[in-house]
C-alpha cells in the first residue's frame, strides 16, 4: 500500500509542472501598437479585446480607480475601465470643482467640492463618458467603459500590453479621444495562441503629449 501511495505521489509530482505549464500557456500577453492616420504612434489610445462568440470572462472584484483634479486638470486625460468599476474623483486643488458628465453611458454630477468625495461613482454601462468641470471649462477628460477585462491605454510609444488573455478568437478594438462622440471604436479580428503582437491603425491624427 505504501509503495502504491509513493507511486501515486510521484505521478502527481510529475504532472504538476506540466499542468502549471499548460495553465500558463492558456493565458497570454498580447502587445499592441496603435498608429495614427499617418503611421505615427498614438499615446493615450484605448485598446481592448472582446471575446468573439464566447462569454465574457467575469470581472474580478471591482478595483476602485481614481481620476484626480490637479492644477485645474483631470489626471489622467484618458481612462479605461470594465463595466461596474467605481471611480473616485479627488480634488487636490485649492479651489472647488464641479465634476459632471452628460454622456449617455454615464450621467452624473459632483457639485462644488474640495478634497475627496464621500463615495465613488460607479460606471455601469459600456460607452464613452466625457468629463467636464462646470466651473473651469478648459477641464476635460475621457472614460471608456468596456465589457471585457482585457484592456489598457497606450504609452508614449503608442504601445500597450493586454495581460491574461486566454487562447482563442477576439475582436481587437482601439478608440481615441479625438474621434467623434458617436464614432465606434475601430475593430479587427485577433487570434490568440500564446504571447503575440498586433497593430491597429486609426484614421485620426495623434495629439502630442
Buried (B, 14 or more C-beta within 10 A) or exposed (E): EEEEEEEEEEEEEEEEEEEEEEEEEBBBBBEBBBBBEEEEBBBBBBBBBBBEEEEBEEBEEBEEBBBBBEEEBBEBBBBBBBBBBBBBBBBEBEEBBBBBBEBEBBEBEBEEBBEBBEEBBBBEBEBBBBBBBBEBEEBBBBBBBBBBBBBBBBBEEBBBBBEEBBEBEBBBBBBBBBBEEEEEBBBEEBEBEEEBEBBBBBEBEBEEE
